[in-house]
Amino acid sequence: MGDEKRLSDTVIRLMERGVSIPNPSSVEIGDDVEIERISKGGIVLYSGTKIYGSSTLIGSGTKLGYEAPVTLSDCQIGPGVELKGGFFKKSVFLEKANMASGAQVREGCILEEEANGSHTVGIKQTILFPFVTLGSLINFCDCFMAGGTSRKNHSEVGSSYIHFNYTPNQDKATASLIGDVPRGVMLDQPPIFLGGQGGLVGPARIGYGTVIAAGSVYRGDCPEGGKLLSEANTTGEKDFYPGFYGDIQRRVTNNIFYLANLLALREWYLHVRKPFFEVQEFGAELYEGMREKLDMAIEERLKRFAALSEKMEQSMSIAGRVFDGKGVKELIGMKREFSNNWSRIEECFARKYEEKTALDERNAFLEIVVDSVEKGESGYLATIQSLSADEKRKGTIWLQSIVDHIAGRVFDLIPSYRK
């Protein structure tokens, strides 16, 4: 009876703050939720909404549970977000992001402005840039995706799409870079389209303007973009040796570039995005939540990359027993180079090179952003979209220098992987 009384008091306090709760008896608010982190303006909690977590933050105009019950745990939600049904944990949703019913958004996700998904979408450790759209019945964990310029011109993942992020050798060093950070942040790149009833086998790198045909399971890379890709399922039989990895150059290379892009994104968040958060309600808390999720993503990728390096010893042993020839010796040599240098590789991602790279270019670009704001642009999206192509290029050079510098440091340690 006491627990019910406390819950009733919490719901009453929310309603007194201006939160609309049409069916108060159906709404559950955890004792650890800080009421002061829930806005007073325009929030609607529909029947079946459950909110938990001391770090939960809910911005004005948010609507939870319109289509089906919502469970929310330790998420940070910006203004105007709609989560229409499903489970949401330790993720960030920026202004006007939305997800339809049946969603399962697990740890480490960032949905930037107006990113959205239709019904029954599952994501974890996934970062979606503004306007990116996921169709229905999608499993899209361990991805970064950008591209497009508006809600009418956006990157899209077709319905019934899968990002394959778990290998037969039971590793998840498989994150895919669909777009990139240095160009994607400028909100001016051609959209990427991943056709429905298909899949992408991670880790992959896909460039802007790429279309992967519906029904295709794509197993390669197209970082240059601008291509129509189609790859049928492979056929035929061959022996499978659990624990054996063949050519790992692509797998290692794509992990390097994914991590380097995340480190560049962290600099973008700190120097470009942070000031825009500081002028909005709960902005500082929302920014901290976003940075936390990005740090979680970096930590996750390093953990999975480390686990891959640990599997190389077994792979080399299998190769030595089962295969022979010059090509096999080269593959074993590459695996040994990766495994033996893992601690130094990991250090490259922790040395904060991103904070010291291309500072002149960074400062020049920041001056451009500040000048745009002073001329009257308001809001992050409007400010970035108002920049000229030449001004955006300066920012891209800064961020690409970070990616190239960090990746270059790693390739210096494992030169046989440098293409």
HUSULHU-V639711 format. One record per residue. RES is the residue in one letter. PSI is psi in degrees with one decimal (999 if undefined). D_FIRST is the distance of its C-alpha to the first C-alpha in Angstrom with 2 decimals. Layout:
res=RES psi=PSI d_first=D_FIRST
res=RES psi=PSI d_first=D_FIRST
This chain:
res=M psi=-37.0 d_first=0.00
res=G psi=-40.4 d_first=3.82
res=D psi=-42.0 d_first=5.50
res=E psi=-37.0 d_first=5.18
res=K psi=-44.1 d_first=6.22
res=R psi=-41.6 d_first=8.82
res=L psi=-45.4 d_first=9.99
res=S psi=-42.5 d_first=10.51
res=D psi=-40.0 d_first=12.39
res=T psi=-46.4 d_first=14.42
res=V psi=-41.0 d_first=15.48
res=I psi=-42.8 d_first=16.41
res=R psi=-39.2 d_first=18.44
res=L psi=-43.5 d_first=20.24
res=M psi=-36.0 d_first=21.15
res=E psi=-26.2 d_first=22.42
res=R psi=-8.3 d_first=24.59
res=G psi=4.1 d_first=26.17
res=V psi=130.9 d_first=24.52
res=S psi=122.9 d_first=24.73
res=I psi=92.3 d_first=21.71
res=P psi=-33.1 d_first=22.79
res=N psi=78.0 d_first=19.63
res=P psi=-34.6 d_first=16.73
res=S psi=-16.5 d_first=14.00
res=S psi=-3.5 d_first=16.02
res=V psi=133.9 d_first=16.35
res=E psi=125.5 d_first=14.63
res=I psi=121.8 d_first=15.60
res=G psi=152.2 d_first=15.48
res=D psi=-23.1 d_first=14.75
res=D psi=-7.4 d_first=18.48
res=V psi=131.4 d_first=19.79
res=E psi=110.3 d_first=21.88
res=I psi=-33.9 d_first=21.63
res=E psi=-14.9 d_first=25.18
res=R psi=10.6 d_first=26.55
res=I psi=125.0 d_first=25.75
res=S psi=159.7 d_first=28.51
res=K psi=-7.7 d_first=28.31
res=G psi=113.8 d_first=30.91
res=G psi=14.8 d_first=30.82
res=I psi=140.1 d_first=27.98
res=V psi=125.8 d_first=26.49
res=L psi=105.2 d_first=23.42
res=Y psi=173.3 d_first=23.75
res=S psi=137.9 d_first=21.37
res=G psi=5.1 d_first=20.09
res=T psi=133.0 d_first=20.65
res=K psi=128.6 d_first=18.91
res=I psi=126.9 d_first=20.00
res=Y psi=163.1 d_first=19.95
res=G psi=130.2 d_first=22.25
res=S psi=-21.3 d_first=23.34
res=S psi=2.2 d_first=26.77
res=T psi=136.7 d_first=25.76
res=L psi=132.1 d_first=27.93
res=I psi=118.4 d_first=28.17
res=G psi=169.9 d_first=31.25
res=S psi=147.6 d_first=32.04
res=G psi=4.4 d_first=32.61
res=T psi=141.2 d_first=30.62
res=K psi=126.8 d_first=29.28
res=L psi=125.4 d_first=26.87
res=G psi=25.7 d_first=26.42
res=Y psi=-37.3 d_first=28.94
res=E psi=-30.8 d_first=30.28
res=A psi=166.3 d_first=27.44
res=P psi=149.5 d_first=24.10
res=V psi=134.3 d_first=24.47
res=T psi=124.1 d_first=22.98
res=L psi=127.8 d_first=24.19
res=S psi=116.8 d_first=24.22
res=D psi=44.7 d_first=26.28
res=C psi=154.7 d_first=28.75
res=Q psi=123.8 d_first=30.83
res=I psi=125.5 d_first=31.61
res=G psi=-174.0 d_first=34.43
res=P psi=146.3 d_first=35.03
res=G psi=18.9 d_first=35.38
res=V psi=144.5 d_first=33.99
res=E psi=115.7 d_first=32.76
res=L psi=104.5 d_first=30.81
res=K psi=-13.5 d_first=30.62
res=G psi=135.5 d_first=28.83
res=G psi=-161.5 d_first=28.34
res=F psi=131.6 d_first=27.37
res=F psi=122.8 d_first=28.50
res=K psi=132.1 d_first=28.44
res=K psi=51.2 d_first=30.34
res=S psi=167.2 d_first=32.84
res=V psi=137.2 d_first=34.35
res=F psi=116.2 d_first=35.12
res=L psi=178.6 d_first=37.64
res=E psi=126.2 d_first=38.46
res=K psi=16.0 d_first=38.41
res=A psi=151.9 d_first=37.82
res=N psi=151.7 d_first=36.13
res=M psi=137.2 d_first=35.09
res=A psi=-177.8 d_first=34.71
res=S psi=156.3 d_first=32.22
res=G psi=8.3 d_first=32.05
res=A psi=148.1 d_first=32.76
res=Q psi=99.9 d_first=32.03
res=V psi=106.9 d_first=32.85
res=R psi=-168.6 d_first=32.42
res=E psi=144.1 d_first=33.31
res=G psi=18.9 d_first=36.28
res=C psi=144.6 d_first=37.00
res=I psi=117.4 d_first=38.49
res=L psi=108.9 d_first=39.05
res=E psi=-176.0 d_first=41.32
res=E psi=126.9 d_first=41.93
res=E psi=10.0 d_first=41.92
res=A psi=147.2 d_first=41.75
res=N psi=161.6 d_first=40.09
res=G psi=148.0 d_first=39.44
res=S psi=-161.1 d_first=39.28
res=H psi=149.6 d_first=36.97
res=T psi=60.1 d_first=36.15
res=V psi=131.1 d_first=37.41
res=G psi=123.3 d_first=36.67
res=I psi=152.8 d_first=37.63
res=K psi=138.3 d_first=37.19
res=Q psi=43.1 d_first=39.31
res=T psi=136.5 d_first=40.92
res=I psi=121.2 d_first=42.36
res=L psi=123.5 d_first=43.35
res=F psi=170.9 d_first=45.56
res=P psi=138.8 d_first=45.52
res=F psi=-11.8 d_first=46.01
res=V psi=136.3 d_first=45.90
res=T psi=130.9 d_first=44.64
res=L psi=131.7 d_first=43.29
res=G psi=-153.2 d_first=43.68
res=S psi=155.7 d_first=41.54
res=L psi=57.0 d_first=40.84
res=I psi=140.1 d_first=41.75
res=N psi=112.2 d_first=41.20
res=F psi=54.7 d_first=42.43
res=C psi=155.4 d_first=41.20
res=D psi=52.7 d_first=43.26
res=C psi=151.0 d_first=45.27
res=F psi=133.5 d_first=46.53
res=M psi=135.7 d_first=47.82
res=A psi=-173.8 d_first=49.57
res=G psi=149.3 d_first=52.27
res=G psi=167.2 d_first=52.83
res=T psi=-12.7 d_first=53.11
res=S psi=179.6 d_first=50.65
res=R psi=-17.3 d_first=48.28
res=K psi=-12.2 d_first=51.47
res=N psi=83.6 d_first=53.15
res=H psi=156.4 d_first=50.69
res=S psi=144.7 d_first=50.50
res=E psi=145.1 d_first=48.83
res=V psi=120.1 d_first=47.70
res=G psi=159.9 d_first=48.34
res=S psi=150.1 d_first=45.90
res=S psi=39.3 d_first=45.49
res=Y psi=147.7 d_first=46.68
res=I psi=132.1 d_first=45.98
res=H psi=113.6 d_first=46.62
res=F psi=110.8 d_first=47.47
res=N psi=18.1 d_first=46.08
res=Y psi=126.2 d_first=46.17
res=T psi=162.7 d_first=49.49
res=P psi=-22.4 d_first=50.75
res=N psi=12.1 d_first=51.19
res=Q psi=47.8 d_first=47.46
res=D psi=160.0 d_first=47.63
res=K psi=35.0 d_first=46.09
res=A psi=62.2 d_first=48.71
res=T psi=17.5 d_first=48.93
res=A psi=140.6 d_first=47.73
res=S psi=138.4 d_first=49.85
res=L psi=104.6 d_first=51.20
res=I psi=94.8 d_first=51.59
res=G psi=-163.3 d_first=53.39
res=D psi=167.3 d_first=53.45
res=V psi=-48.3 d_first=52.14
res=P psi=-36.3 d_first=55.42
res=R psi=-33.1 d_first=56.27
res=G psi=-35.3 d_first=52.88
res=V psi=-18.8 d_first=51.54
res=M psi=-6.2 d_first=54.37
res=L psi=36.7 d_first=52.97
res=D psi=15.3 d_first=56.46
res=Q psi=151.8 d_first=56.91
res=P psi=143.1 d_first=57.61
res=P psi=157.8 d_first=54.58
res=I psi=138.9 d_first=54.08
res=F psi=120.5 d_first=53.41
res=L psi=109.3 d_first=52.12
res=G psi=149.1 d_first=52.85
res=G psi=164.4 d_first=50.36
res=Q psi=34.6 d_first=50.27
res=G psi=-167.8 d_first=51.47
res=G psi=162.2 d_first=50.58
res=L psi=126.5 d_first=51.51
res=V psi=113.9 d_first=51.94
res=G psi=157.6 d_first=50.89
res=P psi=136.5 d_first=52.01
res=A psi=159.8 d_first=54.03
res=R psi=121.7 d_first=55.42
res=I psi=128.6 d_first=55.94
res=G psi=168.9 d_first=57.72
res=Y psi=147.5 d_first=57.40
res=G psi=5.8 d_first=58.95
res=T psi=141.5 d_first=58.47
res=V psi=124.1 d_first=57.73
res=I psi=120.6 d_first=56.78
res=A psi=146.2 d_first=57.71
res=A psi=141.7 d_first=55.15
res=G psi=1.2 d_first=54.91
res=S psi=141.1 d_first=56.17
res=V psi=107.0 d_first=54.74
res=Y psi=132.9 d_first=56.27
res=R psi=16.1 d_first=56.97
res=G psi=-161.5 d_first=58.96
res=D psi=150.5 d_first=59.05
res=C psi=63.5 d_first=60.43
res=P psi=-22.1 d_first=59.77
res=E psi=-23.4 d_first=62.68
res=G psi=-175.9 d_first=60.98
res=G psi=26.6 d_first=62.66
res=K psi=153.5 d_first=63.08
res=L psi=118.3 d_first=62.22
res=L psi=142.8 d_first=61.05
res=S psi=127.9 d_first=60.81
res=E psi=117.7 d_first=60.61
res=A psi=163.4 d_first=60.39
res=N psi=141.1 d_first=58.77
res=T psi=150.4 d_first=61.11
res=T psi=171.0 d_first=62.76
res=G psi=172.2 d_first=64.57
res=E psi=146.6 d_first=63.77
res=K psi=161.3 d_first=64.13
res=D psi=143.8 d_first=63.03
res=F psi=129.7 d_first=59.63
res=Y psi=101.9 d_first=59.22
res=P psi=132.3 d_first=55.61
res=G psi=-8.9 d_first=55.36
res=F psi=133.2 d_first=58.53
res=Y psi=134.4 d_first=58.66
res=G psi=-125.6 d_first=61.80
res=D psi=115.3 d_first=62.69
res=I psi=8.0 d_first=59.76
res=Q psi=-48.1 d_first=61.45
res=R psi=-42.4 d_first=59.57
res=R psi=-47.0 d_first=56.20
res=V psi=-44.9 d_first=56.71
res=T psi=-44.8 d_first=58.22
res=N psi=-33.4 d_first=55.41
res=N psi=-38.9 d_first=52.80
res=I psi=-48.3 d_first=54.88
res=F psi=-34.2 d_first=55.06
res=Y psi=-48.0 d_first=51.36
res=L psi=-41.7 d_first=50.43
res=A psi=-37.0 d_first=53.16
res=N psi=-39.7 d_first=51.85
res=L psi=-37.2 d_first=48.31
res=L psi=-36.5 d_first=49.83
res=A psi=-38.6 d_first=51.81
res=L psi=-36.7 d_first=48.67
res=R psi=-38.6 d_first=47.02
res=E psi=-38.7 d_first=50.00
res=W psi=-45.1 d_first=49.75
res=Y psi=-44.4 d_first=46.11
res=L psi=-47.2 d_first=46.95
res=H psi=-27.6 d_first=50.10
res=V psi=-49.6 d_first=49.87
res=R psi=-36.8 d_first=46.29
res=K psi=-46.2 d_first=44.65
res=P psi=-30.6 d_first=46.37
res=F psi=-33.6 d_first=45.13
res=F psi=-34.0 d_first=41.49
res=E psi=-18.0 d_first=42.03
res=V psi=7.9 d_first=42.63
res=Q psi=161.6 d_first=39.50
res=E psi=133.1 d_first=35.89
res=F psi=22.0 d_first=34.07
res=G psi=-44.4 d_first=37.45
res=A psi=-42.0 d_first=37.58
res=E psi=-37.9 d_first=34.19
res=L psi=-41.1 d_first=35.15
res=Y psi=-45.1 d_first=38.47
res=E psi=-38.1 d_first=36.97
res=G psi=-40.7 d_first=34.73
res=M psi=-43.5 d_first=37.85
res=R psi=-39.6 d_first=39.90
res=E psi=-43.3 d_first=37.26
res=K psi=-35.9 d_first=37.30
res=L psi=-41.0 d_first=41.09
res=D psi=-36.6 d_first=41.21
res=M psi=-40.5 d_first=38.93
res=A psi=-42.5 d_first=41.44
res=I psi=-45.1 d_first=44.35
res=E psi=-41.3 d_first=42.75
res=E psi=-44.6 d_first=42.03
res=R psi=-37.5 d_first=45.61
res=L psi=-39.8 d_first=47.08
res=K psi=-44.5 d_first=45.04
res=R psi=-35.4 d_first=46.22
res=F psi=-42.2 d_first=49.76
res=A psi=-42.7 d_first=49.84
res=A psi=-36.1 d_first=48.72
res=L psi=-43.5 d_first=51.61
res=S psi=-34.1 d_first=54.08
res=E psi=-20.4 d_first=52.99
res=K psi=-7.3 d_first=53.88
res=M psi=-33.1 d_first=57.46
res=E psi=-46.2 d_first=58.77
res=Q psi=-40.8 d_first=57.96
res=S psi=-41.1 d_first=59.35
res=M psi=-39.6 d_first=62.58
res=S psi=-43.6 d_first=62.94
res=I psi=-43.3 d_first=62.61
res=A psi=-40.1 d_first=65.07
res=G psi=-30.3 d_first=67.57
res=R psi=-34.1 d_first=67.48
res=V psi=-32.9 d_first=67.48
res=F psi=164.5 d_first=69.38
res=D psi=174.4 d_first=72.60
res=G psi=162.1 d_first=74.69
res=K psi=-41.8 d_first=74.91
res=G psi=-38.3 d_first=71.97
res=V psi=-39.7 d_first=69.62
res=K psi=-37.0 d_first=70.80
res=E psi=-41.5 d_first=70.00
res=L psi=-41.7 d_first=66.49
res=I psi=-40.1 d_first=65.93
res=G psi=-39.2 d_first=67.28
res=M psi=-39.9 d_first=64.80
res=K psi=-41.3 d_first=61.88
res=R psi=-39.1 d_first=63.14
res=E psi=-42.7 d_first=63.56
res=F psi=-49.4 d_first=59.96
res=S psi=-46.4 d_first=58.53
res=N psi=-25.3 d_first=60.69
res=N psi=9.7 d_first=59.88
res=W psi=-45.3 d_first=56.13
res=S psi=-36.3 d_first=55.25
res=R psi=-34.5 d_first=57.72
res=I psi=-47.7 d_first=56.47
res=E psi=-38.6 d_first=52.89
res=E psi=-34.2 d_first=54.20
res=C psi=-34.8 d_first=55.78
res=F psi=-10.4 d_first=52.39
res=A psi=-5.5 d_first=51.06
res=R psi=-1.4 d_first=54.07
res=K psi=39.5 d_first=52.96
res=Y psi=-29.9 d_first=56.25
res=E psi=-25.8 d_first=54.54
res=E psi=-13.5 d_first=54.31
res=K psi=2.6 d_first=58.05
res=T psi=135.4 d_first=59.55
res=A psi=47.1 d_first=61.41
res=L psi=-36.7 d_first=60.39
res=D psi=-43.1 d_first=63.20
res=E psi=-40.3 d_first=62.11
res=R psi=-49.6 d_first=58.49
res=N psi=-37.0 d_first=59.41
res=A psi=-41.2 d_first=61.79
res=F psi=-40.3 d_first=59.13
res=L psi=-35.3 d_first=56.55
res=E psi=-37.7 d_first=59.14
res=I psi=-44.0 d_first=59.50
res=V psi=-45.7 d_first=55.76
res=V psi=-42.3 d_first=55.64
res=D psi=-39.0 d_first=58.71
res=S psi=-42.0 d_first=57.16
res=V psi=-42.8 d_first=54.10
res=E psi=-23.9 d_first=56.40
res=K psi=-3.3 d_first=58.31
res=G psi=-4.8 d_first=55.27
res=E psi=138.5 d_first=53.40
res=S psi=137.0 d_first=49.65
res=G psi=149.4 d_first=47.09
res=Y psi=-53.1 d_first=47.52
res=L psi=-47.4 d_first=48.64
res=A psi=-38.5 d_first=51.10
res=T psi=-48.7 d_first=52.60
res=I psi=-41.7 d_first=53.25
res=Q psi=-21.4 d_first=54.59
res=S psi=-14.1 d_first=56.93
res=L psi=147.9 d_first=58.76
res=S psi=165.1 d_first=62.19
res=A psi=-39.1 d_first=63.01
res=D psi=-39.4 d_first=64.94
res=E psi=-41.7 d_first=62.10
res=K psi=-36.3 d_first=59.64
res=R psi=-36.5 d_first=62.19
res=K psi=-42.1 d_first=62.13
res=G psi=-38.1 d_first=58.39
res=T psi=-39.1 d_first=58.82
res=I psi=-43.0 d_first=61.59
res=W psi=-52.6 d_first=59.33
res=L psi=-37.6 d_first=56.53
res=Q psi=-31.4 d_first=58.98
res=S psi=-37.8 d_first=60.71
res=I psi=-50.1 d_first=57.48
res=V psi=-47.9 d_first=57.08
res=D psi=-38.6 d_first=60.74
res=H psi=-46.3 d_first=60.86
res=I psi=-46.8 d_first=57.90
res=A psi=-40.2 d_first=59.02
res=G psi=-39.8 d_first=62.56
res=R psi=-41.2 d_first=61.50
res=V psi=-45.1 d_first=59.89
res=F psi=-26.0 d_first=62.89
res=D psi=-29.5 d_first=65.16
res=L psi=-28.3 d_first=63.48
res=I psi=69.6 d_first=63.82
res=P psi=-22.8 d_first=67.00
res=S psi=-13.1 d_first=67.46
res=Y psi=-10.6 d_first=64.45
res=R psi=124.1 d_first=66.01
res=K psi=999 d_first=67.34
